[in-house]
Amino acid sequence: MSSGLPVYRTSVAPEWIDYNGHLRDAYYSVIVSSACDAFMDRVGLDAAYRKRTGCTLYTLEMHIHFLREVKQTDVIDVSVRVLGTDHKRIHAAFDMTCERFPELAATAEFMLLHVHQGHEPKAQAFPPEVMEVLARVTKECEAATNAAVSAAGGAASGSAGAASAPLPAIPGSRRIELRGRS
């Protein structure tokens, strides 16, 4: 089940296929990285913003969970769920699906840092207009997740009387999260 906001769609290129006939593991990263670029555009951190401000997002951590085999005939859809933000970081999950099966093909969890790329790159707070867009997109992600959970017959956290967490959950081998830092 996919939830979140759709941000990216791609076909699987023949050169992405490994000797087993499946999507090579490195290309899952290429796909979610491209989806992250599309997400940046959606929240106003596009090429014009980067040129005007000298700021961009750096990936601090990325964890990928490979859940299903993807084949060359598949078309991949990627949606994003904003799991948390602070004044200079975004914690996001990107869910990969394909039409061949209803379950997730993969999920990738990112910790992104807003950085000014000067002579010595340095973390920098998001400007207020980006914080406003991030707050709106976070609410949109929560609404999309709640709608997906409701459609699947579950209850999302934050709904009246709900006891379970929003789905899909990040698989639990190692979960990253926002921690208090200055």
Secondary structure, 3 states (H helix, E strand, C coil): CCCCEEEEEEECCHHHECCCCCECHHHHHHHHHHHHHHHHHHCCCCHHHHHHHCEEEEEEEEEEEECCCCCCCCEEEEEEEEEEECCCEEEEEEEEEECCEEEEEEEEEEEEEEEECCCCCEECCCCHHHHHHHHHHHHHHHHHHHHHHHHCCCCCCCCCCCCCCCCCCCCCCCCCCCCCCC
